[in-house]
Amino acid sequence: MILDDDSDVHDPDLAARFSALDSLTPPDLTAIVAASAPVGPHPASGLAGRFRTSRPWLIGGMAAVALLVVAGVAAVVVNQTNDQTVAAAPEGAASPTVDPVESDADETDEADRAESAESAAAGTSIEPDETDDAAPGTVSLPEQSATTTTTEQAGNAGADSSGTDAEETTVPTPSLPPPESTTTIDPLETTTSFRQIFPGPDVETVTVAGLVTEVFHDCVSWLRLRDDDSGEITPAGALMCDGGSWVVIDGVRIRTSSGFVPLDLFYDKHPAELLPGMSAAAIAVDEGALGLTLRCNDCSIATIKPSHSPDG
Amino acid sequence: MTDVETVYRRDHERLWRSLVAYAGDPEIATEAEAEAFTQVLARGAEVTDPAAWVWRAAFRIANGLLAVKRSGATPLPTSGDGATLPASEVVIDHSLAEFLDLLQTLSNQQRMVVVLRYAGGLKPVEIADVLDTTAGAVRVQLHRAHDQLRERIDA
């Protein structure tokens, strides 16, 4: 859902702090006059020739490139083997400028990728209950549910779901014990678009079973069981975000889809049919600051028994 | 008046302050902005949207300069060719310096969106244009940046 205004992403306190920047007087860049020639001013521009750049590092870089070119050519002349070097060298040498935008872009992209991976591990999506629209009084009804929360140690390693793991493409399927529940599991699980294999056999999983008290899906619908125990499901608000999905089972929130992350880190195990009032069991991994998520190969969620229906 | 000149007159102050907030360093801000405008002039008609291009390029250049600064491998660009960087004359008071330091604790992405939002005065859709992403992604990053900044301010 797209909000009509941007008030949800405006913090007056932060705005006030940023307003302190107004006390800084920007320099007149047109007055920067370098001893070297201007770098390619466009003749059609009224600013042509007025911008200069102060980039001795660029000159040094160009000199280094020129040296490499000379060395490359010399090597080719001697060895007569590396035609590719000869072909590439004049092109670099002939280039009048080095494009820091492009070179910096590569660096930025690398940083962004690293950051994305980091974000994916550390909480890529918004914590919906921390956003402006989130209602503070999250309902939790653990006493109503027959709850089982256990930790399954299926291997030696912890629940590391870092980007390193995320880049693996094949992980053997571990044999995990089923959720500890004596009731029949309704195969509600709807793994819709689990595109990435995440932590596999050595992951520590947690089984949480009990009453579903909140369902938050795709940031557009957030339903929760009312705290007066009337069994009524109420819309608790809607958010505009790409913060992923989560459910609260027995007071424990479990992230069921990743939200906005790079495509290769995206996962979604949110069963659309799941509603507050149902009982469900989930096998999840503990991702530290991110909490419990379904981001693992054998993570799943399934209803135990429908104890409540919005129609009923 | 050319498009670039229009962009300069309209965006110069906001862009420079945004870069100061992003980099926490007026010299980097000045260098990055000057370089961005230099390059957009050099590219002429190749650039169809000079405003977005300059903002994007300036932040990328600033990012590169920051990386160089942090690595400590190469000194920052200086006025070795005789140019004077006016930014060196910029005086930042203590409280603002503290806030700029606080911003540096955010991730690059979060810092960029929050700076573009508050120092640049851009709407999410405009930020998305600069960062070549979606408005939804910008909102997500803004929410996260808000949360983190609030948390650290309150701490």
Interface residues (C-beta under 8 A of the other chain):
Chain A: I2 D6 D8 V9 H10 D11 D13 L14 A15 R17 F18 A20 L21 D22 S23 L24 T25 P26 P27 D28 L29 T30 A31 I32 V33 A34 A35 S36 P38 V39 G40 P41 H42 P43 A44 S45 G46 L47 A48 F51 R52 T53 S54 R55 P56 W57 T97 D99 P100 V101 S103 D104 A105 E107 T108 A111 D112 E115 E118 S119 G123 S125 I126 E127 E130 T131 D132 M240 C241 D242 G243 G259 F260
Chain B: M1 T2 V4 E5 Y8 H12 E13 W16 R17 V20 A21 P26 T30 E31 E33 A34 E35 A36 F37 T38 Q39 L41 A42 R43 G44 A45 A57 R60 I61 N63 G64 A67 V68 T74 P75 P77 T78 S79 G80 D81 G82 A83 T84 L85 P86 A87 E89 V90 I92 D93 S95 L96 F99 S107 N108 Q109 V114 V115 R117 Y118 A119 K123 P124 A135 G136 A137 V138 R139 V140 L142 H143 R144 H146 D147 L149 R150 I153
